[in-house]
Amino acid sequence: MTTTAGRARTTTAAARPGPAWRNWSGTATAHAQRFWRPRDAADVVRAVRWAARAGLRVRAVGGGHSFTDAAVTDGVLLSLDHLSGLEHLERRPDGTAHVTVGAGTRLRTLNRLLAAHGLAMENLGDIDRQSVAGAISTGTHGTGARLGGLATQVVGVRLVGADGEVRAVDATRDPALFEVARLGLGSVGVLVAVTLRVVPAFTLRAREEAHDLVDVLDRLDGPDGWVATTDHVDLYWFPFTRRALVKRNDRVPAGSGPRLAVRRRLEDELLQNGAFELTNRVAAALPRTVPALNAVAARALADRTYCAPSADVLVTRRRVVFREMEYAVPRDALRDVVEEVDAWLRRTREPVPFPVEIRFTAPDDVWLSTAYQRPSAYLAVHQYHRLPHARYFDAVEAIVRTVDGRPHWGKLHGLDAARLAELYPRFDDARAVRAEHDPDGLFRNAYTDRVLGPVLRP
Ligand SMILES: Cc1cc2nc3c(=O)[nH]c(=O)nc-3n(C[C@H](O)[C@H](O)[C@H](O)COP(=O)(O)OP(=O)(O)OC[C@H]3O[C@@H](n4cnc5c(N)ncnc54)[C@H](O)[C@@H]3O)c2cc1C
């Protein structure tokens, strides 16, 4: 495997007999010796102990929505799909609650079960196909300058360690292990349950407006800027155009209107998936048409406002298959980064029909979080799966490197442990936890070797 963002894309574990597994975007494939779907935590314990005796490595997989080879192994691959659903719900005096769910619970299922109890996740990313464990393990985040990523909503986890023992850890019971267990690529064990802090269900008013990109960049900052005054800001800028779709979502009282009509939802589906797939196919067949296609797509953006339960506003459907790289950059570096990416695209005319997405999160204290102690802006670049992405991703990676960008752990990138150690102040602490809890590297794979380095024996 190479170390560039563009080429670090396809990993096939040594071809051995056994069921093949492939991730959503088709960038990673595994031929595991054993592919198991444990029915409960005791089954996970049996699988981990069996693998250790057999000298095989173990990885868990959730929704397979990482673009990297994070879940790939040629040893034992465990799908936690059966460890799904609510285990425990504890209401708190302030209206929040702690819910314990099976680690394999998909966010879609979680959102539904929370809604049935009048609760919701404080924030979400833009899809709901991931498992809770997979989402937190890679630092999945949404947008909102006052809100952290999903791992910040975790108050405790239960995991099966390399010794085959089940441990419950949280901020007071083994806090160091908790840090790496909640965001550490499954490098210290298989999560079997996750306890999340959730909030009373809330309604969001979504305002979607097309703006000039320079105008948008001018209006983001400062105490009265959009980022500071809006609960969730999400931008989609179309390369080769000056147009960006700005989504601003704010909490409003339940029952606020207007509601999103079913007809509009169908239109969304058509525009976001049906028409967009067609556009991308044309782009792949005739790459030179991309600037014109993007100009048409950007002009088609229509302003609208609607209100809906938080998950319905935050979550979208993504059926057009793509490749993605996303970097967290210091909040105040965003403007320069966008201008440099824009200049590179205009200079090279690289055919990129997908918009660039920009989001924001609060600083947090999760050791391996991309927003660790840094107010962050996220710049995500996408490419249609039938178009080459290497030149584009490598160029953007070189730009964000100059501002100490931190790559999303679940998306394509080319960094290795040596560079990541410079970007994460607690990187060596995380490695020490891994060495203590998995000295023989039962949970390692090629991706953890690259991004976390080899397991250092204590
Ligand atoms: C269409 C699309 C949209 C996306 N949108 C967003 C977004 O809005 N925001 C964002 O931040 N990211 C986003 N992502 C990235 C995605 O959230 C992450 O890659 C996430 O890890 C996927 O979750 P998963 O359940 O599919 O995990 P997988 O890809 O299956 O696994 C991810 C990692 O978690 C580990 N793991 C899984 N289960 C366990 C377990 N039980 N115990 C221990 N380790 C485990 C795996 O070994 C692997 O290392 C998106 C990805 C796609 C394809």
The ligand as a Gaussian input file, in Angstrom:
#p B3LYP/6-31G(d) Opt

LIG

0 1
 C      -22.060000       7.975000       2.529000
 C      -21.211000       8.261000       3.744000
 C      -21.489000       9.357000       4.546000
 C      -20.712000       9.628000       5.673000
 N      -21.001000      10.729000       6.437000
 C      -20.198000      11.045000       7.487000
 C      -20.441000      12.206000       8.278000
 O      -21.402000      12.930000       8.086000
 N      -19.555000      12.490000       9.268000
 C      -18.457000      11.711000       9.520000
 O      -17.672000      12.047000      10.408000
 N      -18.236000      10.587000       8.833000
 C      -19.078000      10.238000       7.829000
 N      -18.846000       9.083000       7.121000
 C      -17.782000       8.180000       7.589000
 C      -18.369000       7.135000       8.547000
 O      -19.185000       7.718000       9.525000
 C      -17.248000       6.411000       9.295000
 O      -16.337000       5.882000       8.386000
 C      -17.770000       5.307000      10.232000
 O      -16.687000       4.624000      10.789000
 C      -18.628000       4.278000       9.560000
 O      -19.248000       3.473000      10.552000
 P      -19.414000       1.929000      10.282000
 O      -20.319000       1.354000      11.286000
 O      -19.732000       1.714000       8.868000
 O      -17.934000       1.447000      10.631000
 P      -16.961000       0.456000       9.824000
 O      -16.493000       1.163000       8.603000
 O      -17.605000      -0.850000       9.675000
 O      -15.775000       0.366000      10.864000
 C      -15.036000       1.516000      11.208000
 C      -13.981000       1.176000      12.241000
 O      -14.622000       0.841000      13.467000
 C      -14.191000      -0.435000      13.904000
 N      -15.313000      -1.093000      14.552000
 C      -16.544000      -1.334000      14.031000
 N      -17.302000      -1.961000      14.946000
 C      -16.531000      -2.109000      16.057000
 C      -16.743000      -2.706000      17.336000
 N      -17.911000      -3.259000      17.679000
 N      -15.729000      -2.694000      18.222000
 C      -14.525000      -2.151000      17.920000
 N      -14.284000      -1.572000      16.723000
 C      -15.272000      -1.563000      15.802000
 C      -13.752000      -1.151000      12.644000
 O      -12.841000      -2.201000      12.912000
 C      -13.115000      -0.013000      11.884000
 O      -11.808000       0.204000      12.355000
 C      -19.623000       8.770000       6.004000
 C      -19.341000       7.652000       5.217000
 C      -20.133000       7.393000       4.085000
 C      -19.820000       6.195000       3.234000

